[in-house]
Amino acid sequence: MAFPNVRLSNRPLHFIYLCDCSGSMAAQGKMQALNQAIRQSLPGMAEVARQNPEARVLVRAVSFADRASWHLPDPTPVEQLEWRDLQAGGITAMGAALQLVAAALQSPPMEERALPPVLVLISDGQPTDDFEQGLASLMRQPWAQKAVRLAIAMGHDADLEVLQQFIGPDTAQAERGGRSPRRPLQASNATSLAQYIQWASTAVVGAASMPASRVAAAVAADRAGTPAAASTANIHLPDLPPTILDPTDDVGPLVW
């Protein structure tokens, strides 16, 4: 019996950038590097989406400075996304940015069939508003608890403790000798920033959109001692890309 050629519905995977646009981001080319890194990562993310037809990758972005606002307010299919450059100026309303994302992760508007979202917080400084309240609002949302939460520190002035609170405790570190994504990733120049954003937008999106059967296989491989991934509560994350400026390294030039 012939079956009609029906396309099965796929599940939305929301990928949200939270981007620090405070005045310090205007120094030393940080904002230019961030815009370029995100723009250059989009073709790779689109290719991962094509390779995982079970998922529909939708991208949004929040910017925060004197206040927080949606830079890309609508969940946009990655293959249709045209990145608009962020501009720097002001202080660091990070708590307000978390409040915005918390509202977006309520059900509705979040779909019941959605895959765990990916949240990437990028900052070069310290919050100037009530970060604790913003984080509490975010973590009251079940979708935030299920989310893959990553943080990238741009330079050495970023508040690593705050970024660690956002992603949660680093419980997946190092029994296998792998470098854990469950800690802030410290980018000290444009090259390492681009590597981390490329990793988040391709390897992590691929893991988050993985069908359940492949997730089970990855978990089994990990339990057998294969150092191919680091576990979180919901997603089996791949190891970090090699960078000469990883926080565990003590060599390499510092630009930021």
C-alpha positions as CSV (number, residue, x, y, z in Angstrom):
1,M,0.0,0.0,0.0
2,A,1.4,3.4,-1.0
3,F,1.5,6.1,1.6
4,P,1.0,9.7,0.7
5,N,4.1,11.9,0.7
6,V,3.3,13.7,4.0
7,R,5.9,15.8,5.7
8,L,5.9,15.0,9.4
9,S,5.7,18.0,11.7
10,N,9.0,18.9,13.3
11,R,9.6,20.3,16.8
12,P,10.7,23.9,17.4
13,L,14.1,24.5,19.0
14,H,14.4,28.0,20.3
15,F,17.9,29.4,20.3
16,I,18.2,32.8,22.2
17,Y,21.2,35.0,22.5
18,L,21.4,37.4,25.5
19,C,23.9,40.0,24.4
20,D,25.7,42.6,26.6
21,C,25.6,45.9,24.8
22,S,27.0,48.1,27.6
23,G,29.5,50.9,26.9
24,S,32.5,48.8,27.6
25,M,31.6,46.6,24.6
26,A,32.5,49.5,22.4
27,A,36.2,49.2,23.5
28,Q,38.8,47.1,21.8
29,G,36.5,45.9,19.0
30,K,34.4,43.7,21.3
31,M,31.0,44.6,19.7
32,Q,32.4,44.3,16.2
33,A,33.8,40.9,17.0
34,L,30.5,39.7,18.5
35,N,28.5,40.9,15.5
36,Q,30.9,39.2,13.2
37,A,31.0,36.0,15.2
38,I,27.2,35.6,15.2
39,R,26.9,36.5,11.6
40,Q,29.6,34.0,10.5
41,S,28.0,31.2,12.6
42,L,24.6,31.3,10.9
43,P,25.5,29.2,7.8
44,G,26.8,26.5,10.0
45,M,23.7,26.6,12.2
46,A,21.5,26.5,9.1
47,E,23.4,23.4,7.9
48,V,22.9,21.6,11.2
49,A,19.2,22.4,11.0
50,R,19.1,20.9,7.5
51,Q,20.8,17.8,8.8
52,N,18.2,17.4,11.6
53,P,14.8,17.7,10.0
54,E,13.1,16.6,13.2
55,A,13.8,20.0,14.6
56,R,12.9,23.6,13.4
57,V,15.7,25.9,14.7
58,L,14.3,29.3,15.6
59,V,16.6,32.2,16.6
60,R,16.0,35.3,18.7
61,A,18.2,37.8,20.5
62,V,17.9,40.1,23.5
63,S,20.2,43.1,23.9
64,F,20.8,44.7,27.3
65,A,22.5,48.0,28.2
66,D,20.5,50.8,30.1
67,R,17.5,48.6,29.5
68,A,16.8,45.2,28.0
69,S,14.9,44.8,24.7
70,W,14.4,42.2,22.0
71,H,16.9,42.8,19.3
72,L,15.3,40.0,17.2
73,P,11.8,39.7,18.7
74,D,10.3,37.1,16.5
75,P,11.4,33.4,16.5
76,T,13.1,33.3,13.1
77,P,14.0,30.1,11.1
78,V,17.8,30.2,11.0
79,E,17.9,29.8,7.3
80,Q,15.9,33.0,6.9
81,L,17.8,35.1,9.5
82,E,19.7,38.2,8.6
83,W,21.7,39.5,11.6
84,R,21.4,43.2,12.4
85,D,24.4,44.6,14.1
86,L,24.2,45.4,17.8
87,Q,25.3,48.8,19.1
88,A,27.1,49.4,22.4
89,G,26.4,52.1,24.9
90,G,25.0,52.3,28.5
91,I,25.2,50.1,31.6
92,T,24.4,46.4,32.1
93,A,20.7,45.6,32.7
94,M,21.3,41.8,32.7
95,G,18.6,41.1,35.2
96,A,16.0,42.8,33.0
97,A,17.2,40.7,30.1
98,L,16.6,37.5,32.1
99,Q,13.1,38.8,32.9
100,L,12.4,39.2,29.1
101,V,13.5,35.7,28.4
102,A,11.5,34.3,31.3
103,A,8.3,35.8,29.8
104,A,9.2,34.3,26.4
105,L,9.6,30.8,27.9
106,Q,6.2,30.7,29.5
107,S,3.6,28.2,28.1
108,P,2.2,29.8,26.0
109,P,3.9,31.2,24.0
110,M,6.2,28.2,24.2
111,E,4.9,25.2,22.4
112,E,4.2,22.0,24.3
113,R,6.1,20.0,21.7
114,A,9.2,22.2,21.7
115,L,12.6,20.8,22.3
116,P,14.7,22.2,25.2
117,P,15.8,25.7,24.3
118,V,19.4,26.9,24.1
119,L,20.2,30.1,25.9
120,V,23.6,31.8,25.3
121,L,24.5,34.7,27.6
122,I,27.4,36.9,26.5
123,S,28.9,39.6,28.7
124,D,32.1,41.5,29.4
125,G,31.2,43.0,32.7
126,Q,28.9,42.9,35.8
127,P,25.1,43.4,36.0
128,T,24.1,46.9,37.2
129,D,20.5,45.9,38.1
130,D,18.9,43.1,40.1
131,F,20.4,40.1,38.6
132,E,19.2,37.8,41.4
133,Q,15.6,38.7,40.8
134,G,15.9,38.3,37.1
135,L,17.5,34.9,37.5
136,A,14.9,33.8,39.9
137,S,12.1,34.8,37.5
138,L,13.8,32.9,34.7
139,M,14.3,29.7,36.7
140,R,10.7,29.6,37.8
141,Q,9.9,28.7,34.2
142,P,10.0,24.9,33.6
143,W,11.4,25.6,30.1
144,A,14.3,27.5,31.6
145,Q,15.1,24.6,33.9
146,K,15.1,22.3,30.9
147,A,17.2,24.7,28.7
148,V,20.8,24.3,27.7
149,R,22.2,27.5,29.4
150,L,25.7,28.6,28.2
151,A,27.7,31.7,29.1
152,I,30.6,33.4,27.3
153,A,32.7,35.9,29.2
154,M,34.4,38.4,26.9
155,G,37.7,39.3,28.5
156,H,38.7,39.1,32.1
157,D,36.4,41.8,33.6
158,A,33.3,39.7,33.2
159,D,31.7,38.5,36.4
160,L,32.3,34.8,36.2
161,E,30.4,34.1,39.4
162,V,27.2,35.6,37.9
163,L,27.7,33.7,34.7
164,Q,28.1,30.5,36.6
165,Q,24.9,31.1,38.4
166,F,23.1,31.5,35.1
167,I,24.4,28.2,33.7
168,G,24.2,26.3,37.0
169,P,26.7,24.3,39.0
170,D,29.6,22.7,37.1
171,T,28.8,19.1,38.0
172,A,29.9,17.5,34.8
173,Q,33.6,18.4,35.0
174,A,36.5,16.3,34.4
175,E,36.2,12.7,35.5
176,R,36.8,11.9,31.8
177,G,39.4,14.7,31.5
178,G,37.1,16.6,29.1
179,R,36.6,20.3,29.4
180,S,33.1,21.0,30.8
181,P,30.6,23.4,29.1
182,R,29.1,23.8,32.6
183,R,31.3,26.7,33.4
184,P,31.6,30.2,31.7
185,L,33.7,30.1,28.5
186,Q,36.3,32.8,28.6
187,A,37.0,34.4,25.2
188,S,40.0,36.7,25.3
189,N,40.0,37.7,21.6
190,A,37.9,37.6,18.5
191,T,39.2,34.2,17.4
192,S,38.2,32.4,20.6
193,L,34.9,34.2,20.7
194,A,34.1,33.0,17.2
195,Q,35.1,29.4,18.1
196,Y,32.8,29.4,21.1
197,I,29.8,30.9,19.3
198,Q,30.4,28.5,16.3
199,W,30.4,25.6,18.8
200,A,27.2,26.8,20.5
201,S,25.4,27.3,17.2
202,T,26.4,24.1,15.6
203,A,27.5,21.3,18.0
204,V,25.1,22.3,20.7
205,V,22.2,22.8,18.4
206,G,22.9,19.5,16.8
207,A,22.9,17.8,20.3
208,A,19.7,19.6,21.3
209,S,17.9,18.6,18.2
210,M,19.1,15.0,18.3
211,P,16.3,12.3,18.1
212,A,15.6,10.4,21.3
213,S,17.1,7.2,19.8
214,R,20.4,8.9,19.2
215,V,20.4,10.6,22.6
216,A,20.1,7.1,24.2
217,A,23.0,5.9,22.1
218,A,25.1,8.9,23.2
219,V,24.3,8.3,26.8
220,A,25.2,4.7,26.6
221,A,28.5,5.6,24.9
222,D,29.3,8.1,27.6
223,R,28.6,5.6,30.4
224,A,30.9,3.2,28.7
225,G,33.7,5.8,29.1
226,T,33.7,7.4,25.6
227,P,34.8,11.0,26.2
228,A,32.6,12.4,23.4
229,A,30.2,14.5,25.4
230,A,29.5,16.1,28.8
231,S,26.1,15.5,30.4
232,T,23.6,18.1,31.5
233,A,20.2,17.4,33.0
234,N,18.5,17.2,29.6
235,I,21.0,17.4,26.7
236,H,24.2,15.4,26.0
237,L,26.6,18.2,25.2
238,P,29.7,17.7,23.0
239,D,33.1,18.6,24.3
240,L,34.3,22.2,23.9
241,P,36.4,23.1,20.8
242,P,40.1,23.4,21.4
243,T,41.2,27.0,21.9
244,I,44.6,28.4,22.9
245,L,42.8,30.8,25.2
246,D,40.7,28.5,27.2
247,P,40.5,29.5,30.9
248,T,42.5,26.4,31.8
249,D,45.4,27.5,29.6
250,D,48.0,29.9,30.9
251,V,49.6,30.7,27.6
252,G,48.6,32.9,24.7
253,P,48.2,36.6,24.1
254,L,45.4,38.5,25.8
255,V,43.6,41.1,23.7
256,W,40.6,42.0,25.7
